[in-house]
Amino acid sequence: MGGDHGPSVILPACQSFLAAHPNAELLLVGLPEALAGAVAWPRCRVVPATEVVLMDDTIEVALRRKKNSSMRVAVSQLQSVGGAAAAADVCVSAGNTGALMAVSRYLLKTLDGIDRPAIASVMPNQTGGYTTMLDLGANVDCTAEHLLQFALMGTALVTAVDGKPEPRVGLLNIGEEAIKGSETIKRAGELLRQAAAAGQLNFIGNVEGNDIFNGSVDLVVCDGFVGNVALKTAEGLATMIITIIREEFGRSWLTKLVAVLALPVLKRFKGRVDHRRFNGAALLGLRGLVFKSHGSADAFAFENALNRAYDAARNRLLDRVHDRIIATLLAMPLSPPNQGAAAGNSNDSGDQAINVAQAA
Amino acid sequence: MGGDHGPSVILPACQSFLAAHPNAELLLVGLPEALAGAVAWPRCRVVPATEVVLMDDTIEVALRRKKNSSMRVAVSQLQSVGGAAAAADVCVSAGNTGALMAVSRYLLKTLDGIDRPAIASVMPNQTGGYTTMLDLGANVDCTAEHLLQFALMGTALVTAVDGKPEPRVGLLNIGEEAIKGSETIKRAGELLRQAAAAGQLNFIGNVEGNDIFNGSVDLVVCDGFVGNVALKTAEGLATMIITIIREEFGRSWLTKLVAVLALPVLKRFKGRVDHRRFNGAALLGLRGLVFKSHGSADAFAFENALNRAYDAARNRLLDRVHDRIIATLLAMPLSPPNQGAAAGNSNDSGDQAINVAQAA
C-alpha cells in the first residue's frame, strides 16, 4: 500500500517479479479491495489489513494507533508464532521509512550483539558496479562499537546480495590517515583493524566522500547523520546535473536537434546512473529481513527492490549477519570497561555479553 | 610557491589579475629566483622567502621548522607591526590547507568572540548562482556555539563577496523538522533562531544535502566533518558523471561524431558546473583575511581565487565578521551556565565574555 503510487506501481512490479522467479511466493498485504487484481495470481496470496500508514504519519501513530496497518501486518509475517515457521522470509515496503524502522524494531527486536539496526543502500560507482553504504539515517549519534556492528552487518549484506566473498570495508572519514577524524571515528578505526586482524572483515582503512563513487571500496561505513547528508548531497547534485543537461540541450532548435542525435548516448548515460536500478535499502540488525523501497519508486524500481530482498532471503542474510556478529564478539578481545564507559555505552556492552552467553 | 604547479600557474594568473584590477597591488612571496619573471611588473613587489612548505609537510614542520617559508612570510604580511598598517590586506595561497590554517592561526590569532576559525567555500547551484558552505574541514567536533559563529562569519562572507544583503542561512541536518538531528544540531538550531530573532542573520531553518544544489539557501552551516564529506562526495559524483559521459560519447565513431556536434552544448554544461569558477575558500575567524586556492588550480582557477580575495578585502570582510559577531554576542541573551556546560563548552563561553568586554 505504501509509497507515492501504492498498488498501481507495486502490483505490476510483483507480477513481473513472480514471472521471473518461479520458486518465489508472495504475500500481498493491504486493503483487500486495493489488491483485488492479484487474487487469482499463482504463488500469491492476499493478506488483509484494514489501515494504511501514511507517508506523513508520525512513528507514534504507526506504532500505537494503526495496529492493523498493512505495514505492521506485513512485518508481523516475519514472526514465528508458537515455534511454527514464519509466514514470510523477507518483507518489502515502499512506505514511511521512520515508521517502517520503528514497527520492525518493535515487532522483530534486534539480533544478539546488535545495539541498533541500520539502513544500508547502494550507489553506482565509476567501475560499473556499486558501493554499499550504511548507516543512511537510522542512527544520528553512533559509538565506535555501533560503527563496527554496521561494518559486520554490511559485510554480511554484500556477501549475500552481491556475492562478493570479501567485501572491502572503508570507514568514512575526512582523510586517509588513521589520525584523522573525531575520537569516535579513530576508535572505530581501531576496532575495525582488530576485527580485520581476527579475520572477521576486510578493512581497507579510512575512505573519503569521493571514494563512494570511484569503485575503490565495496562497503562504506558511517553514522546515520553523515550517511544521510552524503546520500542527499549526491541526489541533489545528480538532480542539478540532469537539469542543467536538459536546459542546455533544450536551449534552441539546433541544440534540440543535437539532443535527438545524442539520445542513444544520453540514454546509456542515464541508465548507468539510474537510481532505480539500485532501489531497495536493507534494514539490518533485526530478527527478520526488511527491505525499504524508495517511496517514489516506479514498477521497474520496485521490482529491483523485490529482487534484492529475494536474493537476501535466498542467500540467508539473516544467518550471515547473526553468525558474523557472534563470531566477531567471540574472536575480539573484550574492551576494558573504562573504554566502554568512555563511549557512553557501558550498559549496551553489558547486554551484549549476556546475549552472547545465551547464543553460545 | 604553493599548489601542484607553483609559479608556472600562479604568475600568469597574477599578471591577468593585475591587468583587470588597476587599483590592486600585489606582493609576490617566494623564492626570488622562481619569481624573477615578475620583478618588472607594475604594482607588484617580490617579497623573498627562503623555504617552501610542501603539500605533504606536517603542520609541525610548517609551524616550527620552516620559519622563513613563503607561506609564513605571506601570512605575516597581514600583521601590523608597531601600530603601522599591515603590508597586505589579504593573503592567497594554493599550498597545504592544514599548514595554511595552522600558520594563519598561529600568526594572526582568532577574532574576538570566535572560538575556532572555519573554512568556507562555494558550490554551484541549479539557479545559476552558488551556495556558500562552512565548515569544510577545519573543525571535526563542533558545539552549537561554534555552528552559530560559523553562520555569522559565513553571512559576513556572503554579504561581502557576493553582495547579497540578507543571505538565507540553513543548518545542514537530516530533515527539515526542528526535532531532527543530534543534540548539538538541535541546540544550534535554537541559537540560530535566537540570532535571527535578534536581527543578526536570516535563518531559514534546517536544510538537507540536496538543498546545497537547488538554490533554496545561500549559506549552509555544518561541522567540518560533515562539510568535508559532503564536499568530497559531490566531487566524487561529479568526477564519475563526467567520466561516464566521456566513455559513452567515446564508445564508437558514431557517438564520437555526435559528441563533436554536441560540443557547444557540452561546453556550456561543463562551464556551468566548472569548479574552477568557484575556486577560493575563505579562512574565516582570524584577525586577517586568508584565502585558499585549490592545490590543483590552473591559472583561470587561481585568478578566480585572487578575485574573491580582492572582493573580500575591498568590501571589508574582516570588519564585517568582527561587527556581526560582536553585535550578536551583545544582542543575544546569555546561555544559562548549565547549557554551556552541557555543550562541554563552559570555558569557551567564559573566554567569549571576556573578549566582548575587551572589545566594548
Chai-1 contact restraints between the chains, C-beta under 6 A:
chainA,res_idxA,chainB,res_idxB,connection_type,confidence,min_distance_angstrom,max_distance_angstrom,comment,restraint_id
A,Q126,B,M240,contact,1.0,0.0,6.0,A-B,restraint_1
A,Q126,B,T243,contact,1.0,0.0,6.0,A-B,restraint_2
A,G137,B,I174,contact,1.0,0.0,6.0,A-B,restraint_3
A,V140,B,S182,contact,1.0,0.0,6.0,A-B,restraint_4
A,D141,B,S182,contact,1.0,0.0,6.0,A-B,restraint_5
A,I174,B,G137,contact,1.0,0.0,6.0,A-B,restraint_6
A,I174,B,F225,contact,1.0,0.0,6.0,A-B,restraint_7
A,I174,B,N228,contact,1.0,0.0,6.0,A-B,restraint_8
A,S182,B,V140,contact,1.0,0.0,6.0,A-B,restraint_9
A,S182,B,D141,contact,1.0,0.0,6.0,A-B,restraint_10
A,E208,B,K232,contact,1.0,0.0,6.0,A-B,restraint_11
A,G209,B,V229,contact,1.0,0.0,6.0,A-B,restraint_12
A,G209,B,K232,contact,1.0,0.0,6.0,A-B,restraint_13
A,G209,B,T233,contact,1.0,0.0,6.0,A-B,restraint_14
A,G209,B,G236,contact,1.0,0.0,6.0,A-B,restraint_15
A,N210,B,K232,contact,1.0,0.0,6.0,A-B,restraint_16
A,N210,B,E235,contact,1.0,0.0,6.0,A-B,restraint_17
A,N210,B,G236,contact,1.0,0.0,6.0,A-B,restraint_18
A,I212,B,G236,contact,1.0,0.0,6.0,A-B,restraint_19
A,F213,B,G236,contact,1.0,0.0,6.0,A-B,restraint_20
A,F213,B,L237,contact,1.0,0.0,6.0,A-B,restraint_21
A,F213,B,M240,contact,1.0,0.0,6.0,A-B,restraint_22
A,F225,B,I174,contact,1.0,0.0,6.0,A-B,restraint_23
A,V226,B,V226,contact,1.0,0.0,6.0,A-B,restraint_24
A,V226,B,V229,contact,1.0,0.0,6.0,A-B,restraint_25
A,N228,B,I174,contact,1.0,0.0,6.0,A-B,restraint_26
A,V229,B,G209,contact,1.0,0.0,6.0,A-B,restraint_27
A,V229,B,V226,contact,1.0,0.0,6.0,A-B,restraint_28
A,V229,B,A230,contact,1.0,0.0,6.0,A-B,restraint_29
A,A230,B,V229,contact,1.0,0.0,6.0,A-B,restraint_30
A,A230,B,T233,contact,1.0,0.0,6.0,A-B,restraint_31
A,K232,B,E208,contact,1.0,0.0,6.0,A-B,restraint_32
A,K232,B,G209,contact,1.0,0.0,6.0,A-B,restraint_33
A,K232,B,N210,contact,1.0,0.0,6.0,A-B,restraint_34
A,T233,B,G209,contact,1.0,0.0,6.0,A-B,restraint_35
A,T233,B,A230,contact,1.0,0.0,6.0,A-B,restraint_36
A,T233,B,T233,contact,1.0,0.0,6.0,A-B,restraint_37
A,T233,B,A234,contact,1.0,0.0,6.0,A-B,restraint_38
A,A234,B,T233,contact,1.0,0.0,6.0,A-B,restraint_39
A,A234,B,L237,contact,1.0,0.0,6.0,A-B,restraint_40
A,E235,B,N210,contact,1.0,0.0,6.0,A-B,restraint_41
A,G236,B,G209,contact,1.0,0.0,6.0,A-B,restraint_42
A,G236,B,N210,contact,1.0,0.0,6.0,A-B,restraint_43
A,G236,B,I212,contact,1.0,0.0,6.0,A-B,restraint_44
A,G236,B,F213,contact,1.0,0.0,6.0,A-B,restraint_45
A,L237,B,F213,contact,1.0,0.0,6.0,A-B,restraint_46
A,L237,B,A234,contact,1.0,0.0,6.0,A-B,restraint_47
A,L237,B,L237,contact,1.0,0.0,6.0,A-B,restraint_48
A,M240,B,Q126,contact,1.0,0.0,6.0,A-B,restraint_49
A,M240,B,F213,contact,1.0,0.0,6.0,A-B,restraint_50
A,I241,B,I241,contact,1.0,0.0,6.0,A-B,restraint_51
A,T243,B,Q126,contact,1.0,0.0,6.0,A-B,restraint_52
A,I244,B,F269,contact,1.0,0.0,6.0,A-B,restraint_53
A,I244,B,R272,contact,1.0,0.0,6.0,A-B,restraint_54
A,I245,B,F269,contact,1.0,0.0,6.0,A-B,restraint_55
A,E248,B,V265,contact,1.0,0.0,6.0,A-B,restraint_56
A,E248,B,R268,contact,1.0,0.0,6.0,A-B,restraint_57
A,E248,B,F269,contact,1.0,0.0,6.0,A-B,restraint_58
A,F249,B,V265,contact,1.0,0.0,6.0,A-B,restraint_59
A,T255,B,V265,contact,1.0,0.0,6.0,A-B,restraint_60
A,V258,B,L261,contact,1.0,0.0,6.0,A-B,restraint_61
A,V258,B,A262,contact,1.0,0.0,6.0,A-B,restraint_62
A,L261,B,V258,contact,1.0,0.0,6.0,A-B,restraint_63
A,A262,B,V258,contact,1.0,0.0,6.0,A-B,restraint_64
A,A262,B,A262,contact,1.0,0.0,6.0,A-B,restraint_65
A,V265,B,E248,contact,1.0,0.0,6.0,A-B,restraint_66
A,V265,B,F249,contact,1.0,0.0,6.0,A-B,restraint_67
A,V265,B,T255,contact,1.0,0.0,6.0,A-B,restraint_68
A,R268,B,E248,contact,1.0,0.0,6.0,A-B,restraint_69
A,F269,B,I244,contact,1.0,0.0,6.0,A-B,restraint_70
A,F269,B,I245,contact,1.0,0.0,6.0,A-B,restraint_71
A,F269,B,E248,contact,1.0,0.0,6.0,A-B,restraint_72
A,R272,B,I244,contact,1.0,0.0,6.0,A-B,restraint_73
